[in-house]
């Protein structure tokens, strides 16, 4: 019973927070229809296009944590 109550509370809080917080369109992971697999696919497509043109593409990954 407590698990169901917590799930309801979590959904209510999530909707309130998403209404307040501005999430950028570049955010991947923990987002509906924008998981990390989608980001990896986009990066792979970019890499293949640059390699077809014999150009170099550099990636820099930063994990920000507070």
HTML snippet that shows the backbone in 3Dmol.js (N, CA, C, O; Angstrom):
<script src="https://3Dmol.org/build/3Dmol-min.js"></script>
<div id="view" style="width:600px;height:400px;position:relative"></div>
<script>
const pdb = `
ATOM      1  N   UNK A   1       0.825  -1.199   0.000  1.00  0.00           N
ATOM      2  CA  UNK A   1       0.000   0.000   0.000  1.00  0.00           C
ATOM      3  C   UNK A   1       0.867   1.260   0.000  1.00  0.00           C
ATOM      4  O   UNK A   1       0.587   2.226  -0.709  1.00  0.00           O
ATOM      5  N   UNK A   2       1.910   1.227   0.799  1.00  0.00           N
ATOM      6  CA  UNK A   2       2.789   2.387   0.874  1.00  0.00           C
ATOM      7  C   UNK A   2       3.481   2.634  -0.464  1.00  0.00           C
ATOM      8  O   UNK A   2       3.702   3.783  -0.846  1.00  0.00           O
ATOM      9  N   UNK A   3       3.824   1.553  -1.182  1.00  0.00           N
ATOM     10  CA  UNK A   3       4.458   1.688  -2.499  1.00  0.00           C
ATOM     11  C   UNK A   3       3.573   2.410  -3.494  1.00  0.00           C
ATOM     12  O   UNK A   3       4.058   3.220  -4.283  1.00  0.00           O
ATOM     13  N   UNK A   4       2.282   2.126  -3.468  1.00  0.00           N
ATOM     14  CA  UNK A   4       1.346   2.776  -4.384  1.00  0.00           C
ATOM     15  C   UNK A   4       1.207   4.258  -4.063  1.00  0.00           C
ATOM     16  O   UNK A   4       1.149   5.093  -4.966  1.00  0.00           O
ATOM     17  N   UNK A   5       1.154   4.575  -2.798  1.00  0.00           N
ATOM     18  CA  UNK A   5       1.055   5.977  -2.380  1.00  0.00           C
ATOM     19  C   UNK A   5       2.303   6.744  -2.803  1.00  0.00           C
ATOM     20  O   UNK A   5       2.217   7.881  -3.267  1.00  0.00           O
ATOM     21  N   UNK A   6       3.462   6.112  -2.639  1.00  0.00           N
ATOM     22  CA  UNK A   6       4.715   6.768  -3.021  1.00  0.00           C
ATOM     23  C   UNK A   6       4.785   6.993  -4.526  1.00  0.00           C
ATOM     24  O   UNK A   6       5.278   8.030  -4.969  1.00  0.00           O
ATOM     25  N   UNK A   7       4.300   6.038  -5.320  1.00  0.00           N
ATOM     26  CA  UNK A   7       4.289   6.208  -6.768  1.00  0.00           C
ATOM     27  C   UNK A   7       3.393   7.371  -7.180  1.00  0.00           C
ATOM     28  O   UNK A   7       3.746   8.144  -8.071  1.00  0.00           O
ATOM     29  N   UNK A   8       2.235   7.497  -6.535  1.00  0.00           N
ATOM     30  CA  UNK A   8       1.331   8.606  -6.844  1.00  0.00           C
ATOM     31  C   UNK A   8       1.977   9.936  -6.476  1.00  0.00           C
ATOM     32  O   UNK A   8       1.909  10.895  -7.245  1.00  0.00           O
ATOM     33  N   UNK A   9       2.600   9.997  -5.311  1.00  0.00           N
ATOM     34  CA  UNK A   9       3.282  11.207  -4.865  1.00  0.00           C
ATOM     35  C   UNK A   9       4.424  11.561  -5.813  1.00  0.00           C
ATOM     36  O   UNK A   9       4.625  12.728  -6.150  1.00  0.00           O
ATOM     37  N   UNK A  10       5.163  10.547  -6.237  1.00  0.00           N
ATOM     38  CA  UNK A  10       6.276  10.768  -7.168  1.00  0.00           C
ATOM     39  C   UNK A  10       5.777  11.362  -8.485  1.00  0.00           C
ATOM     40  O   UNK A  10       6.395  12.287  -9.013  1.00  0.00           O
ATOM     41  N   UNK A  11       4.689  10.853  -9.013  1.00  0.00           N
ATOM     42  CA  UNK A  11       4.145  11.373 -10.281  1.00  0.00           C
ATOM     43  C   UNK A  11       3.660  12.806 -10.135  1.00  0.00           C
ATOM     44  O   UNK A  11       3.860  13.626 -11.031  1.00  0.00           O
ATOM     45  N   UNK A  12       3.028  13.109  -9.015  1.00  0.00           N
ATOM     46  CA  UNK A  12       2.559  14.477  -8.775  1.00  0.00           C
ATOM     47  C   UNK A  12       3.744  15.428  -8.690  1.00  0.00           C
ATOM     48  O   UNK A  12       3.737  16.490  -9.313  1.00  0.00           O
ATOM     49  N   UNK A  13       4.762  15.052  -7.922  1.00  0.00           N
ATOM     50  CA  UNK A  13       5.953  15.899  -7.790  1.00  0.00           C
ATOM     51  C   UNK A  13       6.685  16.060  -9.121  1.00  0.00           C
ATOM     52  O   UNK A  13       7.176  17.143  -9.438  1.00  0.00           O
ATOM     53  N   UNK A  14       6.755  14.976  -9.898  1.00  0.00           N
ATOM     54  CA  UNK A  14       7.424  15.054 -11.197  1.00  0.00           C
ATOM     55  C   UNK A  14       6.739  16.062 -12.103  1.00  0.00           C
ATOM     56  O   UNK A  14       7.413  16.863 -12.749  1.00  0.00           O
ATOM     57  N   UNK A  15       5.416  16.040 -12.163  1.00  0.00           N
ATOM     58  CA  UNK A  15       4.683  16.988 -13.010  1.00  0.00           C
ATOM     59  C   UNK A  15       4.887  18.422 -12.533  1.00  0.00           C
ATOM     60  O   UNK A  15       5.029  19.333 -13.348  1.00  0.00           O
ATOM     61  N   UNK A  16       4.903  18.625 -11.225  1.00  0.00           N
ATOM     62  CA  UNK A  16       5.139  19.972 -10.692  1.00  0.00           C
ATOM     63  C   UNK A  16       6.546  20.462 -11.028  1.00  0.00           C
ATOM     64  O   UNK A  16       6.725  21.602 -11.458  1.00  0.00           O
ATOM     65  N   UNK A  17       7.535  19.605 -10.833  1.00  0.00           N
ATOM     66  CA  UNK A  17       8.927  19.988 -11.087  1.00  0.00           C
ATOM     67  C   UNK A  17       9.160  20.239 -12.573  1.00  0.00           C
ATOM     68  O   UNK A  17       9.820  21.212 -12.936  1.00  0.00           O
ATOM     69  N   UNK A  18       8.626  19.373 -13.439  1.00  0.00           N
ATOM     70  CA  UNK A  18       8.806  19.568 -14.884  1.00  0.00           C
ATOM     71  C   UNK A  18       8.151  20.858 -15.361  1.00  0.00           C
ATOM     72  O   UNK A  18       8.592  21.446 -16.348  1.00  0.00           O
ATOM     73  N   UNK A  19       7.107  21.303 -14.674  1.00  0.00           N
ATOM     74  CA  UNK A  19       6.473  22.570 -15.021  1.00  0.00           C
ATOM     75  C   UNK A  19       7.321  23.775 -14.634  1.00  0.00           C
ATOM     76  O   UNK A  19       7.206  24.841 -15.238  1.00  0.00           O
ATOM     77  N   UNK A  20       8.166  23.603 -13.634  1.00  0.00           N
ATOM     78  CA  UNK A  20       9.002  24.703 -13.141  1.00  0.00           C
ATOM     79  C   UNK A  20      10.367  24.715 -13.812  1.00  0.00           C
ATOM     80  O   UNK A  20      10.856  25.773 -14.207  1.00  0.00           O
ATOM     81  N   UNK A  21      10.984  23.549 -13.943  1.00  0.00           N
ATOM     82  CA  UNK A  21      12.350  23.422 -14.448  1.00  0.00           C
ATOM     83  C   UNK A  21      12.348  23.413 -15.972  1.00  0.00           C
ATOM     84  O   UNK A  21      11.519  22.753 -16.598  1.00  0.00           O
ATOM     85  N   UNK A  22      13.273  24.142 -16.553  1.00  0.00           N
ATOM     86  CA  UNK A  22      13.425  24.188 -18.007  1.00  0.00           C
ATOM     87  C   UNK A  22      14.451  23.141 -18.424  1.00  0.00           C
ATOM     88  O   UNK A  22      15.641  23.282 -18.144  1.00  0.00           O
ATOM     89  N   UNK A  23      13.983  22.086 -19.097  1.00  0.00           N
ATOM     90  CA  UNK A  23      14.879  21.030 -19.559  1.00  0.00           C
ATOM     91  C   UNK A  23      15.178  21.286 -21.030  1.00  0.00           C
ATOM     92  O   UNK A  23      14.263  21.405 -21.845  1.00  0.00           O
ATOM     93  N   UNK A  24      16.437  21.369 -21.359  1.00  0.00           N
ATOM     94  CA  UNK A  24      16.835  21.669 -22.736  1.00  0.00           C
ATOM     95  C   UNK A  24      16.574  20.490 -23.655  1.00  0.00           C
ATOM     96  O   UNK A  24      16.522  19.343 -23.213  1.00  0.00           O
ATOM     97  N   UNK A  25      16.410  20.780 -24.928  1.00  0.00           N
ATOM     98  CA  UNK A  25      16.150  19.738 -25.912  1.00  0.00           C
ATOM     99  C   UNK A  25      17.364  18.857 -26.149  1.00  0.00           C
ATOM    100  O   UNK A  25      17.235  17.782 -26.735  1.00  0.00           O
ATOM    101  N   UNK A  26      18.532  19.281 -25.712  1.00  0.00           N
ATOM    102  CA  UNK A  26      19.740  18.488 -25.874  1.00  0.00           C
ATOM    103  C   UNK A  26      19.915  17.477 -24.738  1.00  0.00           C
ATOM    104  O   UNK A  26      20.877  16.708 -24.744  1.00  0.00           O
ATOM    105  N   UNK A  27      19.009  17.468 -23.777  1.00  0.00           N
ATOM    106  CA  UNK A  27      19.093  16.534 -22.656  1.00  0.00           C
ATOM    107  C   UNK A  27      18.696  15.133 -23.115  1.00  0.00           C
ATOM    108  O   UNK A  27      17.621  14.943 -23.683  1.00  0.00           O
ATOM    109  N   UNK A  28      19.548  14.172 -22.872  1.00  0.00           N
ATOM    110  CA  UNK A  28      19.277  12.771 -23.165  1.00  0.00           C
ATOM    111  C   UNK A  28      19.437  11.975 -21.882  1.00  0.00           C
ATOM    112  O   UNK A  28      20.152  12.392 -20.971  1.00  0.00           O
ATOM    113  N   UNK A  29      18.794  10.866 -21.812  1.00  0.00           N
ATOM    114  CA  UNK A  29      18.853  10.041 -20.614  1.00  0.00           C
ATOM    115  C   UNK A  29      17.805  10.488 -19.621  1.00  0.00           C
ATOM    116  O   UNK A  29      17.672  11.681 -19.348  1.00  0.00           O
ATOM    117  N   UNK A  30      17.084   9.571 -19.096  1.00  0.00           N
ATOM    118  CA  UNK A  30      16.012   9.819 -18.138  1.00  0.00           C
ATOM    119  C   UNK A  30      14.916  10.704 -18.714  1.00  0.00           C
ATOM    120  O   UNK A  30      14.186  11.365 -17.976  1.00  0.00           O
ATOM    121  N   UNK A  31      14.808  10.710 -20.049  1.00  0.00           N
ATOM    122  CA  UNK A  31      13.778  11.492 -20.728  1.00  0.00           C
ATOM    123  C   UNK A  31      12.960  10.550 -21.604  1.00  0.00           C
ATOM    124  O   UNK A  31      13.508   9.637 -22.222  1.00  0.00           O
ATOM    125  N   UNK A  32      11.665  10.770 -21.657  1.00  0.00           N
ATOM    126  CA  UNK A  32      10.791   9.961 -22.488  1.00  0.00           C
ATOM    127  C   UNK A  32      11.140  10.190 -23.956  1.00  0.00           C
ATOM    128  O   UNK A  32      11.212  11.338 -24.397  1.00  0.00           O
ATOM    129  N   UNK A  33      11.355   9.133 -24.711  1.00  0.00           N
ATOM    130  CA  UNK A  33      11.680   9.163 -26.144  1.00  0.00           C
ATOM    131  C   UNK A  33      13.027   9.805 -26.454  1.00  0.00           C
ATOM    132  O   UNK A  33      13.297  10.104 -27.617  1.00  0.00           O
ATOM    133  N   UNK A  34      13.876  10.027 -25.466  1.00  0.00           N
ATOM    134  CA  UNK A  34      15.210  10.582 -25.701  1.00  0.00           C
ATOM    135  C   UNK A  34      16.205   9.930 -24.754  1.00  0.00           C
ATOM    136  O   UNK A  34      16.739  10.571 -23.849  1.00  0.00           O
ATOM    137  N   UNK A  35      16.439   8.657 -24.978  1.00  0.00           N
ATOM    138  CA  UNK A  35      17.370   7.923 -24.122  1.00  0.00           C
ATOM    139  C   UNK A  35      18.791   8.039 -24.625  1.00  0.00           C
ATOM    140  O   UNK A  35      19.052   8.672 -25.648  1.00  0.00           O
ATOM    141  N   UNK A  36      19.693   7.433 -23.909  1.00  0.00           N
ATOM    142  CA  UNK A  36      21.094   7.489 -24.285  1.00  0.00           C
ATOM    143  C   UNK A  36      21.357   6.748 -25.595  1.00  0.00           C
ATOM    144  O   UNK A  36      22.303   7.080 -26.310  1.00  0.00           O
ATOM    145  N   UNK A  37      20.536   5.751 -25.917  1.00  0.00           N
ATOM    146  CA  UNK A  37      20.691   5.030 -27.189  1.00  0.00           C
ATOM    147  C   UNK A  37      20.472   5.989 -28.357  1.00  0.00           C
ATOM    148  O   UNK A  37      21.172   5.908 -29.367  1.00  0.00           O
ATOM    149  N   UNK A  38      19.505   6.896 -28.224  1.00  0.00           N
ATOM    150  CA  UNK A  38      19.260   7.889 -29.271  1.00  0.00           C
ATOM    151  C   UNK A  38      20.463   8.808 -29.451  1.00  0.00           C
ATOM    152  O   UNK A  38      20.833   9.132 -30.580  1.00  0.00           O
ATOM    153  N   UNK A  39      21.067   9.224 -28.363  1.00  0.00           N
ATOM    154  CA  UNK A  39      22.243  10.094 -28.438  1.00  0.00           C
ATOM    155  C   UNK A  39      23.410   9.378 -29.107  1.00  0.00           C
ATOM    156  O   UNK A  39      24.118   9.969 -29.923  1.00  0.00           O
ATOM    157  N   UNK A  40      23.609   8.120 -28.767  1.00  0.00           N
ATOM    158  CA  UNK A  40      24.689   7.341 -29.384  1.00  0.00           C
ATOM    159  C   UNK A  40      24.459   7.199 -30.879  1.00  0.00           C
ATOM    160  O   UNK A  40      25.404   7.306 -31.661  1.00  0.00           O
ATOM    161  N   UNK A  41      23.224   6.959 -31.288  1.00  0.00           N
ATOM    162  CA  UNK A  41      22.902   6.842 -32.708  1.00  0.00           C
ATOM    163  C   UNK A  41      23.203   8.146 -33.446  1.00  0.00           C
ATOM    164  O   UNK A  41      23.770   8.118 -34.538  1.00  0.00           O
ATOM    165  N   UNK A  42      22.833   9.279 -32.866  1.00  0.00           N
ATOM    166  CA  UNK A  42      23.090  10.582 -33.492  1.00  0.00           C
ATOM    167  C   UNK A  42      24.592  10.809 -33.649  1.00  0.00           C
ATOM    168  O   UNK A  42      25.047  11.261 -34.699  1.00  0.00           O
ATOM    169  N   UNK A  43      25.357  10.498 -32.611  1.00  0.00           N
ATOM    170  CA  UNK A  43      26.809  10.668 -32.689  1.00  0.00           C
ATOM    171  C   UNK A  43      27.432   9.752 -33.736  1.00  0.00           C
ATOM    172  O   UNK A  43      28.360  10.151 -34.440  1.00  0.00           O
ATOM    173  N   UNK A  44      26.933   8.547 -33.839  1.00  0.00           N
ATOM    174  CA  UNK A  44      27.442   7.609 -34.847  1.00  0.00           C
ATOM    175  C   UNK A  44      27.163   8.133 -36.256  1.00  0.00           C
ATOM    176  O   UNK A  44      28.019   8.029 -37.135  1.00  0.00           O
ATOM    177  N   UNK A  45      25.977   8.691 -36.477  1.00  0.00           N
ATOM    178  CA  UNK A  45      25.643   9.246 -37.779  1.00  0.00           C
ATOM    179  C   UNK A  45      26.546  10.431 -38.123  1.00  0.00           C
ATOM    180  O   UNK A  45      27.004  10.553 -39.258  1.00  0.00           O
ATOM    181  N   UNK A  46      26.800  11.295 -37.152  1.00  0.00           N
ATOM    182  CA  UNK A  46      27.707  12.429 -37.367  1.00  0.00           C
ATOM    183  C   UNK A  46      29.108  11.944 -37.724  1.00  0.00           C
ATOM    184  O   UNK A  46      29.738  12.452 -38.650  1.00  0.00           O
ATOM    185  N   UNK A  47      29.577  10.965 -36.983  1.00  0.00           N
ATOM    186  CA  UNK A  47      30.918  10.433 -37.228  1.00  0.00           C
ATOM    187  C   UNK A  47      31.023   9.840 -38.631  1.00  0.00           C
ATOM    188  O   UNK A  47      32.014  10.074 -39.323  1.00  0.00           O
ATOM    189  N   UNK A  48      30.025   9.082 -39.057  1.00  0.00           N
ATOM    190  CA  UNK A  48      30.055   8.479 -40.389  1.00  0.00           C
ATOM    191  C   UNK A  48      30.036   9.543 -41.491  1.00  0.00           C
ATOM    192  O   UNK A  48      30.710   9.389 -42.510  1.00  0.00           O
ATOM    193  N   UNK A  49      29.283  10.596 -41.297  1.00  0.00           N
ATOM    194  CA  UNK A  49      29.229  11.669 -42.300  1.00  0.00           C
ATOM    195  C   UNK A  49      30.567  12.393 -42.415  1.00  0.00           C
ATOM    196  O   UNK A  49      31.009  12.722 -43.516  1.00  0.00           O
ATOM    197  N   UNK A  50      31.203  12.638 -41.286  1.00  0.00           N
ATOM    198  CA  UNK A  50      32.508  13.309 -41.320  1.00  0.00           C
ATOM    199  C   UNK A  50      33.568  12.407 -41.936  1.00  0.00           C
ATOM    200  O   UNK A  50      34.425  12.877 -42.685  1.00  0.00           O
ATOM    201  N   UNK A  51      33.517  11.115 -41.626  1.00  0.00           N
ATOM    202  CA  UNK A  51      34.495  10.184 -42.184  1.00  0.00           C
ATOM    203  C   UNK A  51      34.315  10.052 -43.696  1.00  0.00           C
ATOM    204  O   UNK A  51      35.297   9.867 -44.415  1.00  0.00           O
ATOM    205  N   UNK A  52      33.096  10.143 -44.185  1.00  0.00           N
ATOM    206  CA  UNK A  52      32.844  10.065 -45.624  1.00  0.00           C
ATOM    207  C   UNK A  52      33.458  11.258 -46.357  1.00  0.00           C
ATOM    208  O   UNK A  52      33.818  11.158 -47.530  1.00  0.00           O
ATOM    209  N   UNK A  53      33.572  12.379 -45.658  1.00  0.00           N
ATOM    210  CA  UNK A  53      34.173  13.585 -46.251  1.00  0.00           C
ATOM    211  C   UNK A  53      35.661  13.705 -45.920  1.00  0.00           C
ATOM    212  O   UNK A  53      36.283  14.724 -46.220  1.00  0.00           O
ATOM    213  N   UNK A  54      36.227  12.677 -45.308  1.00  0.00           N
ATOM    214  CA  UNK A  54      37.634  12.666 -44.877  1.00  0.00           C
ATOM    215  C   UNK A  54      37.966  13.833 -43.951  1.00  0.00           C
ATOM    216  O   UNK A  54      39.043  14.422 -44.034  1.00  0.00           O
ATOM    217  N   UNK A  55      37.031  14.153 -43.077  1.00  0.00           N
ATOM    218  CA  UNK A  55      37.245  15.207 -42.084  1.00  0.00           C
ATOM    219  C   UNK A  55      37.341  14.568 -40.711  1.00  0.00           C
ATOM    220  O   UNK A  55      36.880  13.448 -40.491  1.00  0.00           O
ATOM    221  N   UNK A  56      37.948  15.303 -39.794  1.00  0.00           N
ATOM    222  CA  UNK A  56      38.107  14.814 -38.437  1.00  0.00           C
ATOM    223  C   UNK A  56      37.033  15.427 -37.556  1.00  0.00           C
ATOM    224  O   UNK A  56      36.756  16.624 -37.634  1.00  0.00           O
ATOM    225  N   UNK A  57      36.439  14.601 -36.724  1.00  0.00           N
ATOM    226  CA  UNK A  57      35.408  15.060 -35.793  1.00  0.00           C
ATOM    227  C   UNK A  57      35.868  14.714 -34.385  1.00  0.00           C
ATOM    228  O   UNK A  57      36.197  13.563 -34.098  1.00  0.00           O
ATOM    229  N   UNK A  58      35.891  15.707 -33.512  1.00  0.00           N
ATOM    230  CA  UNK A  58      36.321  15.510 -32.137  1.00  0.00           C
ATOM    231  C   UNK A  58      35.108  15.559 -31.215  1.00  0.00           C
ATOM    232  O   UNK A  58      34.199  16.369 -31.397  1.00  0.00           O
ATOM    233  N   UNK A  59      35.118  14.670 -30.219  1.00  0.00           N
ATOM    234  CA  UNK A  59      34.058  14.639 -29.221  1.00  0.00           C
ATOM    235  C   UNK A  59      34.657  14.984 -27.863  1.00  0.00           C
ATOM    236  O   UNK A  59      35.796  14.629 -27.560  1.00  0.00           O
ATOM    237  N   UNK A  60      33.882  15.670 -27.070  1.00  0.00           N
ATOM    238  CA  UNK A  60      34.265  15.955 -25.694  1.00  0.00           C
ATOM    239  C   UNK A  60      33.056  15.638 -24.821  1.00  0.00           C
ATOM    240  O   UNK A  60      31.995  16.240 -24.989  1.00  0.00           O
ATOM    241  N   UNK A  61      33.206  14.710 -23.902  1.00  0.00           N
ATOM    242  CA  UNK A  61      32.126  14.302 -23.028  1.00  0.00           C
ATOM    243  C   UNK A  61      32.386  14.830 -21.611  1.00  0.00           C
ATOM    244  O   UNK A  61      33.460  14.614 -21.049  1.00  0.00           O
ATOM    245  N   UNK A  62      31.420  15.505 -21.056  1.00  0.00           N
ATOM    246  CA  UNK A  62      31.551  16.060 -19.725  1.00  0.00           C
ATOM    247  C   UNK A  62      30.377  15.577 -18.881  1.00  0.00           C
ATOM    248  O   UNK A  62      29.222  15.704 -19.287  1.00  0.00           O
ATOM    249  N   UNK A  63      30.666  15.034 -17.732  1.00  0.00           N
ATOM    250  CA  UNK A  63      29.632  14.596 -16.806  1.00  0.00           C
ATOM    251  C   UNK A  63      29.600  15.581 -15.647  1.00  0.00           C
ATOM    252  O   UNK A  63      30.505  15.609 -14.814  1.00  0.00           O
ATOM    253  N   UNK A  64      28.543  16.388 -15.606  1.00  0.00           N
ATOM    254  CA  UNK A  64      28.426  17.376 -14.555  1.00  0.00           C
ATOM    255  C   UNK A  64      27.645  16.788 -13.387  1.00  0.00           C
ATOM    256  O   UNK A  64      26.547  16.261 -13.567  1.00  0.00           O
ATOM    257  N   UNK A  65      28.200  16.879 -12.222  1.00  0.00           N
ATOM    258  CA  UNK A  65      27.533  16.385 -11.016  1.00  0.00           C
ATOM    259  C   UNK A  65      27.684  17.420  -9.942  1.00  0.00           C
ATOM    260  O   UNK A  65      28.720  18.074  -9.824  1.00  0.00           O
ATOM    261  N   UNK A  66      26.654  17.561  -9.166  1.00  0.00           N
ATOM    262  CA  UNK A  66      26.685  18.545  -8.074  1.00  0.00           C
ATOM    263  C   UNK A  66      26.872  17.837  -6.761  1.00  0.00           C
ATOM    264  O   UNK A  66      26.925  18.482  -5.714  1.00  0.00           O
TER     265      UNK A  66
END
`;
const viewer = $3Dmol.createViewer("view");
viewer.addModel(pdb, "pdb");
viewer.setStyle({}, {cartoon: {color: "spectrum"}});
viewer.zoomTo();
viewer.render();
</script>
